[in-house]
Each structure stands twice: as C-alpha cells, then as structure tokens.
Amino acid sequence: MITTIQAGLADEHRTQQPLLDRFETQGHGRIKGTRTYADGTQYLILSDPRGGGGDPAWSRFVHITPRGVERLKQVIRESVLTYQGSPPAAGPSGDTGTITWVVYLDGQQRVVQTKSGSYDALPAFVRQLDQAVSQNVQPAE
C-alpha cells in the first residue's frame, strides 16, 4: 500500500504522522500522491504498476509557509472533517479515477474520497486546500 512507503522521506518524517495525504488514482492503476507534514514539508510520489522508474519513493516537492499550514488545518477542521459527501460510485471502464484524501488532525483520522475530473465539479474543500498550498509556497533557500 502506497501509504506505508517510507523511501525518500526525511528521517524526522518517518516517525511523524502527516497532516494530509492526497492520492489520485488514474487509469491502469497509476497513482499520484502528495503527503504534507505540519512543518510545511510536502512530498510527491508517483506509482505506475506498468513499470518504469523502479520502486516508488517520496521526493520533496515544496515547502509551505507556517501561514499556509495553519490555513490547511483550518480547511481540514471546517470542511474536510465535516464533509458529508458520498463516496464515488464505480464508473465505467473509461472513468477518470478517484482522489482519496486522508487527514490527520486533532487526534482524528478521516478518509474522504471524491471523483477526479473537472476541477470545478470537485467539492469546495479541494480548491481551498489547493489554494492554501499554492498561495503559501516558501521560496527555496
């Protein structure tokens, strides 16, 4: 399972619970994921069971400012932990896939699944989480 992969994580992150995991399952079992920690470190992972690239491993992607981390926590508390949507139904073989959100906050863990596809059709929390990251990326030092 991709959530148990430790390769590529910094030592301090191997023993910490992340704040947020996001995994998009695409056609043919491909998975693209991000993992975000409370210190603002965000990792990226790509997995394609059809081969190529070896075993999947996390790689540092961006660093989010403390303000962005606080915004992520706010969106998680107000929108993700309270989200009442239904899990997506299985679609036809040409389906675009699903996005699985796993949040870990205030001693709670919640898994939410949404359909992938049209960005505007996704729940509002998706855009809010994306904005919390994209508007608060810390420049490389």
Backbone torsions as a table, in degrees:
resi	resn	phi	psi	omega
1	MET	NA	136.4	-173.2
2	ILE	-63.9	-28.1	-179.0
3	THR	-68.2	-17.2	-178.6
4	THR	-95.2	-3.1	-179.4
5	ILE	-68.1	128.6	179.5
6	GLN	-107.0	-18.7	-176.7
7	ALA	-56.5	130.4	177.4
8	GLY	93.6	-16.5	178.6
9	LEU	-76.2	142.7	173.9
10	ALA	-64.3	152.3	-177.1
11	ASP	-51.6	-43.4	-176.9
12	GLU	-66.4	-24.5	-179.2
13	HIS	-87.1	-15.9	179.7
14	ARG	-66.5	-26.0	-178.0
15	THR	-107.8	-2.7	179.7
16	GLN	-98.2	147.4	173.3
17	GLN	-80.5	133.9	177.9
18	PRO	-69.5	166.4	174.1
19	LEU	-84.2	-39.8	-173.5
20	LEU	-152.9	132.1	169.4
21	ASP	-115.7	142.2	176.5
22	ARG	-136.3	122.6	-179.3
23	PHE	-127.4	123.3	176.8
24	GLU	-105.5	117.7	177.5
25	THR	-91.3	122.7	-177.1
26	GLN	-111.6	-177.0	-179.7
27	GLY	-55.4	149.3	176.8
28	HIS	61.6	25.9	175.6
29	GLY	79.4	8.3	177.9
30	ARG	-69.2	141.9	179.2
31	ILE	-130.3	133.8	173.3
32	LYS	-121.1	128.2	-176.7
33	GLY	-139.0	158.0	170.8
34	THR	-129.2	149.7	175.8
35	ARG	-131.5	127.8	-176.5
36	THR	-119.2	132.8	178.9
37	TYR	-106.2	160.1	-176.9
38	ALA	-63.6	-18.8	177.1
39	ASP	-83.3	0.9	177.4
40	GLY	96.8	-5.7	179.1
41	THR	-74.6	130.2	176.0
42	GLN	-122.6	131.5	179.5
43	TYR	-108.3	158.7	176.4
44	LEU	-124.2	143.1	175.2
45	ILE	-138.4	141.4	176.7
46	LEU	-127.6	134.4	179.9
47	SER	-135.4	128.3	178.5
48	ASP	-133.2	107.7	-176.5
49	PRO	-65.7	-10.8	178.5
50	ARG	-79.1	1.4	174.9
51	GLY	102.4	179.5	-179.8
52	GLY	87.0	131.1	174.3
53	GLY	87.0	-2.9	177.9
54	GLY	75.6	-162.0	-179.1
55	ASP	-69.1	142.0	179.8
56	PRO	-67.2	144.7	177.6
57	ALA	-145.8	149.1	176.4
58	TRP	-73.0	145.6	171.8
59	SER	-133.0	142.8	178.5
60	ARG	-60.5	133.6	-174.7
61	PHE	-111.0	-63.9	178.0
62	VAL	-143.4	168.5	171.0
63	HIS	-120.4	130.7	-175.8
64	ILE	-100.9	138.6	-179.8
65	THR	-65.5	160.4	175.8
66	PRO	-56.4	-36.8	177.6
67	ARG	-61.8	-40.7	178.7
68	GLY	-66.6	-38.3	177.8
69	VAL	-64.0	-42.6	178.2
70	GLU	-63.4	-37.9	176.8
71	ARG	-65.5	-41.5	175.6
72	LEU	-57.4	-47.2	179.8
73	LYS	-60.3	-40.3	179.4
74	GLN	-63.0	-45.9	179.5
75	VAL	-64.4	-41.0	178.3
76	ILE	-60.1	-48.6	-179.0
77	ARG	-63.3	-46.2	-172.2
78	GLU	-84.4	-26.4	-172.0
79	SER	-124.1	-40.0	-175.6
80	VAL	-81.9	-48.1	-179.6
81	LEU	-64.4	-22.3	-179.3
82	THR	-103.9	2.9	-176.7
83	TYR	-61.5	131.9	-176.3
84	GLN	-111.9	10.5	-179.1
85	GLY	-66.9	157.0	178.0
86	SER	-86.1	149.5	174.0
87	PRO	-60.6	147.4	-178.7
88	PRO	-65.6	141.4	176.2
89	ALA	-77.0	153.3	176.8
90	ALA	-62.4	135.6	-178.2
91	GLY	-107.9	-174.3	178.5
92	PRO	-67.3	170.0	-176.1
93	SER	-60.0	-22.8	178.2
94	GLY	-88.6	11.1	-177.7
95	ASP	-56.1	147.2	-177.9
96	THR	-81.2	-9.1	176.0
97	GLY	109.2	-171.2	-178.7
98	THR	-131.3	160.6	172.3
99	ILE	-118.3	126.3	177.5
100	THR	-107.4	125.5	179.0
101	TRP	-109.1	125.7	175.0
102	VAL	-120.9	117.1	-179.8
103	VAL	-111.9	143.3	-179.7
104	TYR	-130.2	106.7	-176.5
105	LEU	-156.2	140.0	175.9
106	ASP	53.9	39.2	178.8
107	GLY	75.2	7.6	179.7
108	GLN	-110.6	150.5	170.7
109	GLN	-128.8	132.2	-179.1
110	ARG	-136.6	134.7	175.8
111	VAL	-110.8	127.2	178.9
112	VAL	-127.3	133.6	175.9
113	GLN	-115.8	139.1	175.1
114	THR	-131.1	160.9	172.3
115	LYS	-73.0	145.9	169.8
116	SER	-90.4	169.9	-178.1
117	GLY	134.8	-135.3	-177.0
118	SER	-58.9	121.4	-178.1
119	TYR	-58.4	-41.7	-178.1
120	ASP	-66.9	-21.7	-179.3
121	ALA	-86.9	-9.2	-179.6
122	LEU	-75.6	157.0	177.4
123	PRO	-57.2	153.2	-177.0
124	ALA	-57.7	-33.1	-177.3
125	PHE	-61.5	-27.4	179.7
126	VAL	-62.7	-49.4	178.5
127	ARG	-64.4	-38.9	-179.9
128	GLN	-63.6	-42.6	177.3
129	LEU	-65.4	-44.2	178.9
130	ASP	-59.9	-42.6	179.8
131	GLN	-67.0	-38.1	178.7
132	ALA	-58.9	-35.2	178.0
133	VAL	-80.1	-56.9	-171.7
134	SER	-62.0	-29.9	-179.5
135	GLN	-88.1	-1.0	-175.5
136	ASN	-136.5	32.9	176.3
137	VAL	-77.1	130.2	-179.3
138	GLN	-84.9	130.9	177.9
139	PRO	-60.2	147.2	177.3
140	ALA	-64.9	144.9	-179.7
141	GLU	-95.6	NA	NA
